[in-house]
Amino acid sequence: MYGWIFRHLPGPLWFRILTAALFIAAAVLVLMQFVFPWFSQFNPINDSTIGGN
């Protein structure tokens, strides 16, 4: 799948690498800013019972 995406990006190799890096950075930014904070309200990992009275 990643090979298919990389082959369909336009331009020379250096431009495809730059474009792929920008797409990866944008995906990480969207995940960190929107998806993970929204999902954390449904995730019980932060619900600790140690030290609770």
CHARMM internal coordinates of N, CA and C (Angstrom, degrees):
IC EDIT
DIST 1 N 1 CA 1.4353
DIST 1 CA 1 C 1.5270
ANGL 1 N 1 CA 1 C 111.10
DIST 1 C 2 N 1.3310
ANGL 1 CA 1 C 2 N 116.95
DIHE 1 N 1 CA 1 C 2 N -46.34
DIST 2 N 2 CA 1.4572
ANGL 1 C 2 N 2 CA 119.11
DIHE 1 CA 1 C 2 N 2 CA -179.33
DIST 2 CA 2 C 1.5243
ANGL 2 N 2 CA 2 C 111.59
DIHE 1 C 2 N 2 CA 2 C -66.78
DIST 2 C 3 N 1.3011
ANGL 2 CA 2 C 3 N 115.87
DIHE 2 N 2 CA 2 C 3 N -35.01
DIST 3 N 3 CA 1.4603
ANGL 2 C 3 N 3 CA 119.33
DIHE 2 CA 2 C 3 N 3 CA 175.53
DIST 3 CA 3 C 1.5155
ANGL 3 N 3 CA 3 C 111.79
DIHE 2 C 3 N 3 CA 3 C -63.71
DIST 3 C 4 N 1.3289
ANGL 3 CA 3 C 4 N 116.82
DIHE 3 N 3 CA 3 C 4 N -39.46
DIST 4 N 4 CA 1.4603
ANGL 3 C 4 N 4 CA 121.00
DIHE 3 CA 3 C 4 N 4 CA 178.17
DIST 4 CA 4 C 1.5272
ANGL 4 N 4 CA 4 C 110.39
DIHE 3 C 4 N 4 CA 4 C -63.47
DIST 4 C 5 N 1.3301
ANGL 4 CA 4 C 5 N 117.01
DIHE 4 N 4 CA 4 C 5 N -44.31
DIST 5 N 5 CA 1.4669
ANGL 4 C 5 N 5 CA 120.71
DIHE 4 CA 4 C 5 N 5 CA 178.34
DIST 5 CA 5 C 1.5236
ANGL 5 N 5 CA 5 C 110.03
DIHE 4 C 5 N 5 CA 5 C -62.31
DIST 5 C 6 N 1.3264
ANGL 5 CA 5 C 6 N 117.63
DIHE 5 N 5 CA 5 C 6 N -46.20
DIST 6 N 6 CA 1.4590
ANGL 5 C 6 N 6 CA 121.41
DIHE 5 CA 5 C 6 N 6 CA -177.76
DIST 6 CA 6 C 1.5232
ANGL 6 N 6 CA 6 C 111.47
DIHE 5 C 6 N 6 CA 6 C -63.52
DIST 6 C 7 N 1.3361
ANGL 6 CA 6 C 7 N 117.07
DIHE 6 N 6 CA 6 C 7 N -38.51
DIST 7 N 7 CA 1.4647
ANGL 6 C 7 N 7 CA 119.83
DIHE 6 CA 6 C 7 N 7 CA 179.37
DIST 7 CA 7 C 1.5228
ANGL 7 N 7 CA 7 C 112.00
DIHE 6 C 7 N 7 CA 7 C -68.38
DIST 7 C 8 N 1.3192
ANGL 7 CA 7 C 8 N 118.85
DIHE 7 N 7 CA 7 C 8 N -26.80
DIST 8 N 8 CA 1.4623
ANGL 7 C 8 N 8 CA 121.32
DIHE 7 CA 7 C 8 N 8 CA -177.17
DIST 8 CA 8 C 1.5269
ANGL 8 N 8 CA 8 C 113.40
DIHE 7 C 8 N 8 CA 8 C -92.52
DIST 8 C 9 N 1.3209
ANGL 8 CA 8 C 9 N 118.23
DIHE 8 N 8 CA 8 C 9 N -1.39
DIST 9 N 9 CA 1.4590
ANGL 8 C 9 N 9 CA 119.72
DIHE 8 CA 8 C 9 N 9 CA 174.02
DIST 9 CA 9 C 1.5237
ANGL 9 N 9 CA 9 C 108.61
DIHE 8 C 9 N 9 CA 9 C -73.96
DIST 9 C 10 N 1.3247
ANGL 9 CA 9 C 10 N 117.90
DIHE 9 N 9 CA 9 C 10 N 142.16
DIST 10 N 10 CA 1.4651
ANGL 9 C 10 N 10 CA 119.69
DIHE 9 CA 9 C 10 N 10 CA -177.37
DIST 10 CA 10 C 1.5236
ANGL 10 N 10 CA 10 C 112.28
DIHE 9 C 10 N 10 CA 10 C -81.21
DIST 10 C 11 N 1.3168
ANGL 10 CA 10 C 11 N 116.41
DIHE 10 N 10 CA 10 C 11 N 158.71
DIST 11 N 11 CA 1.4561
ANGL 10 C 11 N 11 CA 122.39
DIHE 10 CA 10 C 11 N 11 CA 170.79
DIST 11 CA 11 C 1.5135
ANGL 11 N 11 CA 11 C 114.39
DIHE 10 C 11 N 11 CA 11 C 96.81
DIST 11 C 12 N 1.3274
ANGL 11 CA 11 C 12 N 114.86
DIHE 11 N 11 CA 11 C 12 N -178.78
DIST 12 N 12 CA 1.4596
ANGL 11 C 12 N 12 CA 120.44
DIHE 11 CA 11 C 12 N 12 CA 179.05
DIST 12 CA 12 C 1.5348
ANGL 12 N 12 CA 12 C 111.25
DIHE 11 C 12 N 12 CA 12 C -72.85
DIST 12 C 13 N 1.3046
ANGL 12 CA 12 C 13 N 115.68
DIHE 12 N 12 CA 12 C 13 N 174.91
DIST 13 N 13 CA 1.4655
ANGL 12 C 13 N 13 CA 121.64
DIHE 12 CA 12 C 13 N 13 CA -174.31
DIST 13 CA 13 C 1.5281
ANGL 13 N 13 CA 13 C 112.36
DIHE 12 C 13 N 13 CA 13 C -58.59
DIST 13 C 14 N 1.3318
ANGL 13 CA 13 C 14 N 117.35
DIHE 13 N 13 CA 13 C 14 N -45.23
DIST 14 N 14 CA 1.4635
ANGL 13 C 14 N 14 CA 119.04
DIHE 13 CA 13 C 14 N 14 CA -177.69
DIST 14 CA 14 C 1.5277
ANGL 14 N 14 CA 14 C 111.57
DIHE 13 C 14 N 14 CA 14 C -63.43
DIST 14 C 15 N 1.3334
ANGL 14 CA 14 C 15 N 117.35
DIHE 14 N 14 CA 14 C 15 N -34.21
DIST 15 N 15 CA 1.4605
ANGL 14 C 15 N 15 CA 121.09
DIHE 14 CA 14 C 15 N 15 CA 178.86
DIST 15 CA 15 C 1.5264
ANGL 15 N 15 CA 15 C 111.21
DIHE 14 C 15 N 15 CA 15 C -72.79
DIST 15 C 16 N 1.3304
ANGL 15 CA 15 C 16 N 116.77
DIHE 15 N 15 CA 15 C 16 N -36.94
DIST 16 N 16 CA 1.4662
ANGL 15 C 16 N 16 CA 120.31
DIHE 15 CA 15 C 16 N 16 CA 177.26
DIST 16 CA 16 C 1.5148
ANGL 16 N 16 CA 16 C 110.93
DIHE 15 C 16 N 16 CA 16 C -65.78
DIST 16 C 17 N 1.3298
ANGL 16 CA 16 C 17 N 116.75
DIHE 16 N 16 CA 16 C 17 N -39.39
DIST 17 N 17 CA 1.4701
ANGL 16 C 17 N 17 CA 120.19
DIHE 16 CA 16 C 17 N 17 CA 177.71
DIST 17 CA 17 C 1.5234
ANGL 17 N 17 CA 17 C 110.11
DIHE 16 C 17 N 17 CA 17 C -64.69
DIST 17 C 18 N 1.3242
ANGL 17 CA 17 C 18 N 117.23
DIHE 17 N 17 CA 17 C 18 N -44.08
DIST 18 N 18 CA 1.4626
ANGL 17 C 18 N 18 CA 121.52
DIHE 17 CA 17 C 18 N 18 CA 178.30
DIST 18 CA 18 C 1.5281
ANGL 18 N 18 CA 18 C 110.91
DIHE 17 C 18 N 18 CA 18 C -63.00
DIST 18 C 19 N 1.3157
ANGL 18 CA 18 C 19 N 117.64
DIHE 18 N 18 CA 18 C 19 N -44.30
DIST 19 N 19 CA 1.4600
ANGL 18 C 19 N 19 CA 121.49
DIHE 18 CA 18 C 19 N 19 CA 179.36
DIST 19 CA 19 C 1.5251
ANGL 19 N 19 CA 19 C 111.13
DIHE 18 C 19 N 19 CA 19 C -63.77
DIST 19 C 20 N 1.3285
ANGL 19 CA 19 C 20 N 116.88
DIHE 19 N 19 CA 19 C 20 N -42.97
DIST 20 N 20 CA 1.4598
ANGL 19 C 20 N 20 CA 120.16
DIHE 19 CA 19 C 20 N 20 CA 178.72
DIST 20 CA 20 C 1.5318
ANGL 20 N 20 CA 20 C 110.65
DIHE 19 C 20 N 20 CA 20 C -63.63
DIST 20 C 21 N 1.3374
ANGL 20 CA 20 C 21 N 117.86
DIHE 20 N 20 CA 20 C 21 N -39.86
DIST 21 N 21 CA 1.4608
ANGL 20 C 21 N 21 CA 120.80
DIHE 20 CA 20 C 21 N 21 CA 177.96
DIST 21 CA 21 C 1.5264
ANGL 21 N 21 CA 21 C 110.96
DIHE 20 C 21 N 21 CA 21 C -64.81
DIST 21 C 22 N 1.3304
ANGL 21 CA 21 C 22 N 117.26
DIHE 21 N 21 CA 21 C 22 N -39.08
DIST 22 N 22 CA 1.4666
ANGL 21 C 22 N 22 CA 120.17
DIHE 21 CA 21 C 22 N 22 CA 177.03
DIST 22 CA 22 C 1.5275
ANGL 22 N 22 CA 22 C 111.60
DIHE 21 C 22 N 22 CA 22 C -66.03
DIST 22 C 23 N 1.3214
ANGL 22 CA 22 C 23 N 117.55
DIHE 22 N 22 CA 22 C 23 N -39.83
DIST 23 N 23 CA 1.4638
ANGL 22 C 23 N 23 CA 120.51
DIHE 22 CA 22 C 23 N 23 CA 177.15
DIST 23 CA 23 C 1.5232
ANGL 23 N 23 CA 23 C 111.26
DIHE 22 C 23 N 23 CA 23 C -63.93
DIST 23 C 24 N 1.3295
ANGL 23 CA 23 C 24 N 116.62
DIHE 23 N 23 CA 23 C 24 N -40.90
DIST 24 N 24 CA 1.4630
ANGL 23 C 24 N 24 CA 120.24
DIHE 23 CA 23 C 24 N 24 CA 178.20
DIST 24 CA 24 C 1.5213
ANGL 24 N 24 CA 24 C 110.62
DIHE 23 C 24 N 24 CA 24 C -65.01
DIST 24 C 25 N 1.3348
ANGL 24 CA 24 C 25 N 117.24
DIHE 24 N 24 CA 24 C 25 N -43.75
DIST 25 N 25 CA 1.4641
ANGL 24 C 25 N 25 CA 120.94
DIHE 24 CA 24 C 25 N 25 CA 178.47
DIST 25 CA 25 C 1.5260
ANGL 25 N 25 CA 25 C 110.97
DIHE 24 C 25 N 25 CA 25 C -62.86
DIST 25 C 26 N 1.3215
ANGL 25 CA 25 C 26 N 117.55
DIHE 25 N 25 CA 25 C 26 N -40.09
DIST 26 N 26 CA 1.4596
ANGL 25 C 26 N 26 CA 120.55
DIHE 25 CA 25 C 26 N 26 CA 178.51
DIST 26 CA 26 C 1.5300
ANGL 26 N 26 CA 26 C 111.23
DIHE 25 C 26 N 26 CA 26 C -65.90
DIST 26 C 27 N 1.3113
ANGL 26 CA 26 C 27 N 116.89
DIHE 26 N 26 CA 26 C 27 N -39.50
DIST 27 N 27 CA 1.4637
ANGL 26 C 27 N 27 CA 120.09
DIHE 26 CA 26 C 27 N 27 CA 178.64
DIST 27 CA 27 C 1.5197
ANGL 27 N 27 CA 27 C 110.95
DIHE 26 C 27 N 27 CA 27 C -65.27
DIST 27 C 28 N 1.3324
ANGL 27 CA 27 C 28 N 117.45
DIHE 27 N 27 CA 27 C 28 N -42.40
DIST 28 N 28 CA 1.4602
ANGL 27 C 28 N 28 CA 121.12
DIHE 27 CA 27 C 28 N 28 CA 178.01
DIST 28 CA 28 C 1.5246
ANGL 28 N 28 CA 28 C 110.50
DIHE 27 C 28 N 28 CA 28 C -64.09
DIST 28 C 29 N 1.3165
ANGL 28 CA 28 C 29 N 117.59
DIHE 28 N 28 CA 28 C 29 N -41.96
DIST 29 N 29 CA 1.4624
ANGL 28 C 29 N 29 CA 121.63
DIHE 28 CA 28 C 29 N 29 CA 178.84
DIST 29 CA 29 C 1.5267
ANGL 29 N 29 CA 29 C 111.25
DIHE 28 C 29 N 29 CA 29 C -61.20
DIST 29 C 30 N 1.3262
ANGL 29 CA 29 C 30 N 117.48
DIHE 29 N 29 CA 29 C 30 N -45.72
DIST 30 N 30 CA 1.4594
ANGL 29 C 30 N 30 CA 120.70
DIHE 29 CA 29 C 30 N 30 CA 179.62
DIST 30 CA 30 C 1.5218
ANGL 30 N 30 CA 30 C 110.54
DIHE 29 C 30 N 30 CA 30 C -63.99
DIST 30 C 31 N 1.3283
ANGL 30 CA 30 C 31 N 117.14
DIHE 30 N 30 CA 30 C 31 N -41.24
DIST 31 N 31 CA 1.4610
ANGL 30 C 31 N 31 CA 119.63
DIHE 30 CA 30 C 31 N 31 CA 178.46
DIST 31 CA 31 C 1.5227
ANGL 31 N 31 CA 31 C 111.81
DIHE 30 C 31 N 31 CA 31 C -63.42
DIST 31 C 32 N 1.3234
ANGL 31 CA 31 C 32 N 117.53
DIHE 31 N 31 CA 31 C 32 N -45.81
DIST 32 N 32 CA 1.4625
ANGL 31 C 32 N 32 CA 121.16
DIHE 31 CA 31 C 32 N 32 CA -176.79
DIST 32 CA 32 C 1.5259
ANGL 32 N 32 CA 32 C 112.57
DIHE 31 C 32 N 32 CA 32 C -70.89
DIST 32 C 33 N 1.3139
ANGL 32 CA 32 C 33 N 118.26
DIHE 32 N 32 CA 32 C 33 N -33.84
DIST 33 N 33 CA 1.4586
ANGL 32 C 33 N 33 CA 120.86
DIHE 32 CA 32 C 33 N 33 CA -175.43
DIST 33 CA 33 C 1.5295
ANGL 33 N 33 CA 33 C 113.61
DIHE 32 C 33 N 33 CA 33 C -87.17
DIST 33 C 34 N 1.3179
ANGL 33 CA 33 C 34 N 117.70
DIHE 33 N 33 CA 33 C 34 N -32.62
DIST 34 N 34 CA 1.4538
ANGL 33 C 34 N 34 CA 119.67
DIHE 33 CA 33 C 34 N 34 CA -171.63
DIST 34 CA 34 C 1.5219
ANGL 34 N 34 CA 34 C 114.26
DIHE 33 C 34 N 34 CA 34 C -121.65
DIST 34 C 35 N 1.3232
ANGL 34 CA 34 C 35 N 117.41
DIHE 34 N 34 CA 34 C 35 N -49.04
DIST 35 N 35 CA 1.4627
ANGL 34 C 35 N 35 CA 119.97
DIHE 34 CA 34 C 35 N 35 CA -171.25
DIST 35 CA 35 C 1.5214
ANGL 35 N 35 CA 35 C 111.85
DIHE 34 C 35 N 35 CA 35 C -74.35
DIST 35 C 36 N 1.3187
ANGL 35 CA 35 C 36 N 119.24
DIHE 35 N 35 CA 35 C 36 N -51.25
DIST 36 N 36 CA 1.4535
ANGL 35 C 36 N 36 CA 121.11
DIHE 35 CA 35 C 36 N 36 CA -177.02
DIST 36 CA 36 C 1.5274
ANGL 36 N 36 CA 36 C 113.28
DIHE 35 C 36 N 36 CA 36 C -65.02
DIST 36 C 37 N 1.3439
ANGL 36 CA 36 C 37 N 120.07
DIHE 36 N 36 CA 36 C 37 N -42.07
DIST 37 N 37 CA 1.4662
ANGL 36 C 37 N 37 CA 117.93
DIHE 36 CA 36 C 37 N 37 CA 175.36
DIST 37 CA 37 C 1.5370
ANGL 37 N 37 CA 37 C 112.76
DIHE 36 C 37 N 37 CA 37 C -62.67
DIST 37 C 38 N 1.3123
ANGL 37 CA 37 C 38 N 117.82
DIHE 37 N 37 CA 37 C 38 N -37.98
DIST 38 N 38 CA 1.4521
ANGL 37 C 38 N 38 CA 120.59
DIHE 37 CA 37 C 38 N 38 CA 177.54
DIST 38 CA 38 C 1.5282
ANGL 38 N 38 CA 38 C 110.61
DIHE 37 C 38 N 38 CA 38 C -65.65
DIST 38 C 39 N 1.3250
ANGL 38 CA 38 C 39 N 117.26
DIHE 38 N 38 CA 38 C 39 N -41.99
DIST 39 N 39 CA 1.4604
ANGL 38 C 39 N 39 CA 121.59
DIHE 38 CA 38 C 39 N 39 CA -177.30
DIST 39 CA 39 C 1.5188
ANGL 39 N 39 CA 39 C 112.39
DIHE 38 C 39 N 39 CA 39 C -72.10
DIST 39 C 40 N 1.3240
ANGL 39 CA 39 C 40 N 118.50
DIHE 39 N 39 CA 39 C 40 N -25.82
DIST 40 N 40 CA 1.4674
ANGL 39 C 40 N 40 CA 120.84
DIHE 39 CA 39 C 40 N 40 CA -175.89
DIST 40 CA 40 C 1.5133
ANGL 40 N 40 CA 40 C 112.36
DIHE 39 C 40 N 40 CA 40 C -64.49
DIST 40 C 41 N 1.3123
ANGL 40 CA 40 C 41 N 118.50
DIHE 40 N 40 CA 40 C 41 N -24.64
DIST 41 N 41 CA 1.4584
ANGL 40 C 41 N 41 CA 119.75
DIHE 40 CA 40 C 41 N 41 CA 177.94
DIST 41 CA 41 C 1.5247
ANGL 41 N 41 CA 41 C 112.57
DIHE 40 C 41 N 41 CA 41 C -70.29
DIST 41 C 42 N 1.3174
ANGL 41 CA 41 C 42 N 118.08
DIHE 41 N 41 CA 41 C 42 N -19.30
DIST 42 N 42 CA 1.4575
ANGL 41 C 42 N 42 CA 122.19
DIHE 41 CA 41 C 42 N 42 CA 178.63
DIST 42 CA 42 C 1.5265
ANGL 42 N 42 CA 42 C 112.57
DIHE 41 C 42 N 42 CA 42 C -99.97
DIST 42 C 43 N 1.3281
ANGL 42 CA 42 C 43 N 117.82
DIHE 42 N 42 CA 42 C 43 N -4.68
DIST 43 N 43 CA 1.4540
ANGL 42 C 43 N 43 CA 122.68
DIHE 42 CA 42 C 43 N 43 CA -174.79
DIST 43 CA 43 C 1.5245
ANGL 43 N 43 CA 43 C 109.73
DIHE 42 C 43 N 43 CA 43 C -97.32
DIST 43 C 44 N 1.3328
ANGL 43 CA 43 C 44 N 118.19
DIHE 43 N 43 CA 43 C 44 N 120.87
DIST 44 N 44 CA 1.4685
ANGL 43 C 44 N 44 CA 120.13
DIHE 43 CA 43 C 44 N 44 CA -176.57
DIST 44 CA 44 C 1.5334
ANGL 44 N 44 CA 44 C 114.11
DIHE 43 C 44 N 44 CA 44 C -83.73
DIST 44 C 45 N 1.3196
ANGL 44 CA 44 C 45 N 119.78
DIHE 44 N 44 CA 44 C 45 N 10.52
DIST 45 N 45 CA 1.4655
ANGL 44 C 45 N 45 CA 121.29
DIHE 44 CA 44 C 45 N 45 CA -176.79
DIST 45 CA 45 C 1.5187
ANGL 45 N 45 CA 45 C 111.05
DIHE 44 C 45 N 45 CA 45 C -64.26
DIST 45 C 46 N 1.3257
ANGL 45 CA 45 C 46 N 118.89
DIHE 45 N 45 CA 45 C 46 N -35.61
DIST 46 N 46 CA 1.4565
ANGL 45 C 46 N 46 CA 121.64
DIHE 45 CA 45 C 46 N 46 CA -177.26
DIST 46 CA 46 C 1.5225
ANGL 46 N 46 CA 46 C 113.13
DIHE 45 C 46 N 46 CA 46 C -81.46
DIST 46 C 47 N 1.3067
ANGL 46 CA 46 C 47 N 118.80
DIHE 46 N 46 CA 46 C 47 N -3.91
DIST 47 N 47 CA 1.4612
ANGL 46 C 47 N 47 CA 122.04
DIHE 46 CA 46 C 47 N 47 CA 178.33
DIST 47 CA 47 C 1.5224
ANGL 47 N 47 CA 47 C 109.21
DIHE 46 C 47 N 47 CA 47 C -83.26
DIST 47 C 48 N 1.3173
ANGL 47 CA 47 C 48 N 116.50
DIHE 47 N 47 CA 47 C 48 N 95.64
DIST 48 N 48 CA 1.4497
ANGL 47 C 48 N 48 CA 122.30
DIHE 47 CA 47 C 48 N 48 CA -176.42
DIST 48 CA 48 C 1.5330
ANGL 48 N 48 CA 48 C 109.82
DIHE 47 C 48 N 48 CA 48 C -96.29
DIST 48 C 49 N 1.3326
ANGL 48 CA 48 C 49 N 115.99
DIHE 48 N 48 CA 48 C 49 N 140.84
DIST 49 N 49 CA 1.4662
ANGL 48 C 49 N 49 CA 120.42
DIHE 48 CA 48 C 49 N 49 CA 175.95
DIST 49 CA 49 C 1.5147
ANGL 49 N 49 CA 49 C 111.47
DIHE 48 C 49 N 49 CA 49 C -109.57
DIST 49 C 50 N 1.3127
ANGL 49 CA 49 C 50 N 118.57
DIHE 49 N 49 CA 49 C 50 N -0.11
DIST 50 N 50 CA 1.4498
ANGL 49 C 50 N 50 CA 122.17
DIHE 49 CA 49 C 50 N 50 CA 179.76
DIST 50 CA 50 C 1.5124
ANGL 50 N 50 CA 50 C 109.08
DIHE 49 C 50 N 50 CA 50 C -77.06
DIST 50 C 51 N 1.3106
ANGL 50 CA 50 C 51 N 116.98
DIHE 50 N 50 CA 50 C 51 N 127.39
DIST 51 N 51 CA 1.4648
ANGL 50 C 51 N 51 CA 121.46
DIHE 50 CA 50 C 51 N 51 CA 178.11
DIST 51 CA 51 C 1.5098
ANGL 51 N 51 CA 51 C 113.79
DIHE 50 C 51 N 51 CA 51 C 80.65
DIST 51 C 52 N 1.3134
ANGL 51 CA 51 C 52 N 117.77
DIHE 51 N 51 CA 51 C 52 N 3.10
DIST 52 N 52 CA 1.4570
ANGL 51 C 52 N 52 CA 120.22
DIHE 51 CA 51 C 52 N 52 CA 179.36
DIST 52 CA 52 C 1.5227
ANGL 52 N 52 CA 52 C 110.48
DIHE 51 C 52 N 52 CA 52 C -81.17
DIST 52 C 53 N 1.3014
ANGL 52 CA 52 C 53 N 116.77
DIHE 52 N 52 CA 52 C 53 N 141.01
DIST 53 N 53 CA 1.4802
ANGL 52 C 53 N 53 CA 120.35
DIHE 52 CA 52 C 53 N 53 CA 179.18
DIST 53 CA 53 C 1.4934
ANGL 53 N 53 CA 53 C 110.78
DIHE 52 C 53 N 53 CA 53 C -106.60
END
COOR INIT
IC SEED 1 N 1 CA 1 C
IC BUILD
